[in-house]
Amino acid sequence: MEELIKIGLLLIFAGMLLTVIGALLSAKGEDVKVAVGGFIGPIPFGFANDTKLLVLVIALSLICLIAFLLMLKG
């Protein structure tokens, strides 16, 4: 179980590092699209400056919620 926690934390930090590197390397002056999502309790939420990205974030959040509920059931 401790190994899974370490792997999860490593993936989180790797994702944050890739996000920062991508932001630093992106060309200035181009239209940057951003989307952020998460959960407040069991309710998924999302913020974005592009409608397509917002729909994608909400859909991914709902898929994660369904997968979590299925794991609880099993």
Backbone as CSV, one residue per row, in Angstrom:
resi,resn,N_x,N_y,N_z,CA_x,CA_y,CA_z,C_x,C_y,C_z
1,MET,0.827,-1.195,0.000,0.000,0.000,0.000,0.870,1.257,0.000
2,GLU,1.973,1.227,0.761,2.847,2.396,0.801,3.468,2.659,-0.569
3,GLU,3.715,1.599,-1.328,4.281,1.762,-2.663,3.306,2.495,-3.581
4,LEU,2.011,2.183,-3.469,1.012,2.862,-4.287,0.932,4.346,-3.944
5,ILE,1.069,4.669,-2.674,1.039,6.075,-2.259,2.245,6.807,-2.830
6,LYS,3.407,6.169,-2.770,4.614,6.790,-3.320,4.488,6.984,-4.829
7,ILE,3.955,5.987,-5.526,3.766,6.097,-6.971,2.776,7.218,-7.296
8,GLY,1.695,7.299,-6.548,0.701,8.347,-6.762,1.284,9.732,-6.553
9,LEU,2.046,9.912,-5.491,2.668,11.212,-5.243,3.686,11.554,-6.331
10,LEU,4.429,10.551,-6.777,5.388,10.775,-7.856,4.691,11.213,-9.134
11,LEU,3.555,10.591,-9.449,2.806,10.979,-10.646,2.238,12.393,-10.527
12,ILE,1.798,12.760,-9.343,1.270,14.116,-9.135,2.369,15.145,-9.350
13,PHE,3.533,14.911,-8.745,4.636,15.863,-8.901,5.147,15.901,-10.336
14,ALA,5.178,14.749,-11.020,5.602,14.725,-12.421,4.637,15.528,-13.279
15,GLY,3.340,15.406,-13.029,2.336,16.174,-13.771,2.480,17.663,-13.538
16,MET,2.714,18.046,-12.288,2.901,19.465,-11.990,4.162,19.998,-12.661
17,LEU,5.230,19.202,-12.656,6.472,19.621,-13.296,6.298,19.773,-14.801
18,LEU,5.605,18.834,-15.432,5.354,18.932,-16.867,4.487,20.141,-17.206
19,THR,3.547,20.466,-16.347,2.702,21.632,-16.561,3.521,22.921,-16.501
20,VAL,4.399,23.010,-15.527,5.237,24.208,-15.392,6.191,24.321,-16.578
21,ILE,6.814,23.207,-16.972,7.723,23.232,-18.119,6.975,23.634,-19.388
22,GLY,5.802,23.085,-19.587,5.001,23.440,-20.763,4.619,24.903,-20.776
23,ALA,4.295,25.449,-19.612,3.934,26.869,-19.538,5.136,27.745,-19.843
24,LEU,6.310,27.338,-19.379,7.506,28.137,-19.622,7.960,28.070,-21.079
25,LEU,7.750,26.934,-21.710,8.204,26.759,-23.078,7.190,27.210,-24.126
26,SER,5.976,27.500,-23.707,4.957,27.893,-24.687,5.300,29.251,-25.294
27,ALA,4.931,29.391,-26.543,5.225,30.640,-27.248,4.333,31.751,-26.703
28,LYS,4.930,32.898,-26.504,4.158,34.036,-26.003,3.371,34.654,-27.144
29,GLY,2.220,35.168,-26.842,1.384,35.795,-27.839,0.342,34.859,-28.430
30,GLU,0.470,33.563,-28.199,-0.527,32.629,-28.703,-1.667,32.519,-27.697
31,ASP,-2.801,32.105,-28.187,-3.960,31.916,-27.326,-3.781,30.630,-26.526
32,VAL,-3.653,30.752,-25.215,-3.437,29.602,-24.345,-4.778,29.183,-23.763
33,LYS,-5.096,27.906,-23.883,-6.337,27.381,-23.349,-6.031,26.612,-22.068
34,VAL,-6.847,26.865,-21.036,-6.610,26.285,-19.727,-7.907,25.697,-19.194
35,ALA,-7.794,24.552,-18.516,-8.952,23.956,-17.859,-8.491,23.306,-16.556
36,VAL,-9.299,23.462,-15.503,-9.011,22.888,-14.194,-10.292,22.245,-13.694
37,GLY,-10.168,21.070,-13.119,-11.338,20.396,-12.576,-11.013,19.699,-11.279
38,GLY,-12.049,19.305,-10.580,-11.866,18.611,-9.314,-13.201,18.209,-8.737
39,PHE,-13.183,17.897,-7.459,-14.389,17.468,-6.757,-14.566,18.278,-5.482
40,ILE,-15.801,18.620,-5.202,-16.181,19.127,-3.886,-17.149,18.087,-3.353
41,GLY,-16.627,17.247,-2.462,-17.407,16.093,-2.039,-17.580,15.181,-3.245
42,PRO,-18.790,14.738,-3.529,-18.986,13.869,-4.696,-19.352,14.621,-5.974
43,ILE,-19.333,15.943,-5.921,-19.792,16.739,-7.060,-18.601,17.236,-7.865
44,PRO,-18.521,16.857,-9.154,-17.414,17.349,-9.982,-17.642,18.802,-10.409
45,PHE,-16.542,19.550,-10.544,-16.636,20.924,-11.013,-15.493,21.191,-11.983
46,GLY,-15.585,22.269,-12.711,-14.524,22.622,-13.630,-14.570,24.084,-14.004
47,PHE,-13.405,24.619,-14.320,-13.271,25.987,-14.804,-12.410,25.936,-16.060
48,ALA,-12.753,26.698,-17.063,-11.967,26.722,-18.290,-12.244,28.006,-19.055
49,ASN,-11.295,28.331,-19.952,-11.525,29.477,-20.820,-11.898,29.022,-22.236
50,ASP,-12.198,27.738,-22.376,-12.633,27.177,-23.644,-13.745,26.168,-23.364
51,THR,-14.835,26.261,-24.082,-15.995,25.405,-23.832,-15.667,23.929,-24.039
52,LYS,-14.909,23.612,-25.080,-14.572,22.210,-25.346,-13.742,21.617,-24.213
53,LEU,-12.811,22.391,-23.697,-11.997,21.902,-22.583,-12.831,21.721,-21.323
54,LEU,-13.785,22.614,-21.098,-14.653,22.486,-19.929,-15.466,21.200,-20.002
55,VAL,-16.024,20.912,-21.168,-16.791,19.675,-21.338,-15.893,18.466,-21.111
56,LEU,-14.661,18.518,-21.615,-13.721,17.416,-21.434,-13.381,17.205,-19.967
57,VAL,-13.133,18.286,-19.240,-12.789,18.174,-17.816,-13.958,17.608,-17.024
58,ILE,-15.156,18.080,-17.276,-16.326,17.564,-16.564,-16.557,16.092,-16.906
59,ALA,-16.390,15.717,-18.174,-16.570,14.323,-18.576,-15.541,13.426,-17.893
60,LEU,-14.288,13.856,-17.846,-13.262,13.068,-17.173,-13.535,12.959,-15.673
61,SER,-14.023,14.027,-15.084,-14.362,13.988,-13.657,-15.503,13.015,-13.397
62,LEU,-16.503,13.014,-14.269,-17.613,12.074,-14.100,-17.148,10.632,-14.284
63,ILE,-16.256,10.392,-15.231,-15.715,9.043,-15.419,-14.953,8.598,-14.173
64,CYS,-14.168,9.484,-13.600,-13.447,9.156,-12.367,-14.418,8.872,-11.220
65,LEU,-15.478,9.650,-11.123,-16.471,9.436,-10.079,-17.145,8.081,-10.239
66,ILE,-17.519,7.733,-11.459,-18.160,6.432,-11.714,-17.203,5.294,-11.403
67,ALA,-15.926,5.434,-11.807,-14.944,4.389,-11.524,-14.768,4.233,-10.017
68,PHE,-14.738,5.333,-9.293,-14.603,5.261,-7.836,-15.800,4.571,-7.199
69,LEU,-16.989,4.912,-7.653,-18.192,4.280,-7.099,-18.236,2.776,-7.409
70,LEU,-17.781,2.400,-8.600,-17.729,0.976,-8.951,-16.709,0.236,-8.101
71,MET,-15.600,0.864,-7.759,-14.619,0.227,-6.903,-15.140,0.059,-5.481
72,LEU,-15.918,1.024,-5.021,-16.513,0.911,-3.689,-17.504,-0.243,-3.617
73,LYS,-18.225,-0.434,-4.709,-19.244,-1.475,-4.765,-18.617,-2.869,-4.750
74,GLY,-17.449,-3.024,-5.396,-16.806,-4.318,-5.565,-16.010,-4.789,-4.431
